């Protein structure tokens, strides 16, 4: 959903800035076991005004293929957008997309189940077994048991279209 809602200007800005945009980006991160520096590669396709499709290629969540119902908030047309969603694992994701600087600033509130059982969060949501397993991760711990991750990424590629990501049914359940 676009915010502010019912704004013709925001709808036009989304169409120009983000609609069908595909980004490949790297986080400068640390290995969760060794603490050594490493790159965590992600890609996201801003499929529509209420859906994102993404794949994770690096870090503890590598091997995760997902899509979510998302909210987009225009901060400054042509420059800054915030994209937020709730994962079926109970994790919360908030990305601030800086178009001129080609950077993404993220805050991810991983549910404790998602963070501590990262291997269980791998797979593809289109597989009913993966989707059911991911939902179970949300049941571990309580809302305040979270691993909060703050990070910044550099956008390496930016283009229109799905790229190698598989399209989705825009009416498919996400939670």
N, C-alpha and C positions, 0 to 999 in steps of 0.2 A: 504494500500500500504506500502511496505517496503522501508525504506530509510537507507543508500543511495540506490537509485534505481539501478537495474541491477547488483547488487553485489552478486556473488555466495556465498561469505563468510557470508553475512547478511542473505541470504535465508537459508543457513545451520544452522546458529545460531538461527534463528527464529524457525526452525523445532525442534531443540534440546531444546531451552529455553522456548518457549511460545506456540507453536502450540497446540491447543486443551486444553490449561491450564485453569483450573477453580479455582478461588480464592474467598474465603469468608473472609471479613475483617471488622473491626470496627474502626470508627473514634471516638476519644475522642472529643466530641463536647459540645456545650451549647444549651440548649433549647432556641429557638428563642423568646419565650414569657417571660419565667421566668429567663433566664440566668443560670439556674441550670445545672450542668454537666450531660451529658447523652451520651450513645453510639448510634451511627448511623451505623447500619449494612448494608453493601452492599455485593453483589456478582457479579462477572463478569466472563464470559466465553470468552476466547480469541479464538473465533470460527474458524477464518481463518486469512490469511495475510492481509485482508482488512475489517474484520467485528468483532464486539464485540456484545455480548448479555449480558444484565445485569438486575438485580432486586434490588430494594431498599426496605429494610425492617425496617429502623429506621429513625427518623428525619422528617422534614417537607415534604420530598419527598417520604416517605414510601408509598408503594402501586404502585410504578411505575415499569412497565415491558417494556423493550425497547431493541432495537438493532440499531446499527449504523455502517455506513461505517467509518472505522478508519485508521489512519496512525500510523505505528510503526517505531521508530527510534532506532537503536542499538547504545547505548552510549559506553558500554563495554560488550563484549560478555560474557555470563554466569553470568553477574552481574547487569547491569543497562540498562533499556529500557524506552523510553518515548512513551506514547500512547496518541494520540490526536484525537478529533472529534468535529464536529459541530452538535448540536441538532436541531431538527425541531422547537423547541421553540425559537431558536436564541441564546441559551446558548452555551458557549465554554467549553470544558473539556480537561485538560491536566494532565495526570498521569505519575509520574516517579516511575517505579517499581524497587525496590532494592531487587533482589533475595537473596543474601547472608544474608541480615539483615531482610528479610521477612517484609518489610515495603513498604507502598505506600505514596508518597507525591503528593498532588493534588493542582491544581489551577483550580477553576471553576468560570467562568464569567457568572453568571446567567443573562439572559435577565430580565429586570424589570418585564415583564409579568409573566415569569416563577417563579421568586422569590416571588412576591407579591400575586400571585394567585396559590400558591403551590397545593391546592386541585384540581384545574383544570388540573394540570400536572400529576395527578394520572391516572392509567388505564393501558391498554395494547395496544401497537402500532398496533397489529394485528386487533384490533377493529377499523373499519373505522371512527366511531364517535369520539373515543379518539384521533386518529391520526389527524383528521381535527381540533378538539378543540386545540390540542397542537400547531398546525401550527399557529392558531390565536394568541397564546400567544406571538409569535415573532413580531407581528404587534404593540404591546403596547410599547410606549416610542420610544426612538431612540438608536442608537448604544452605545452612551456614558452613557445611563441610565442602569447601571449594578450593581449587587451586587457581589462583588468579594469575594470568599471564599478560604482561604488557610488552608489546614489541612493535618494532617498525620494520617495514619491508620496502625494498626498492622494486618498482615495476620494471620488468625486463622486456615484456612484450605487451602490446595493446593493439587489438584488432576487433573487427565486428564478426560475429558468428560463433558457432559452437566449437570450432576447432575440432579437437579429438574427443570432446565431451559429448556424451549421448544425450539427445533431447529427452524431454520429460512430458508426461501428461500434465497439463497445467491444472487439472482438477484432482490429481493424486493426493492422498493424505500425506501430511508431513510429520505429524506427531504421534 
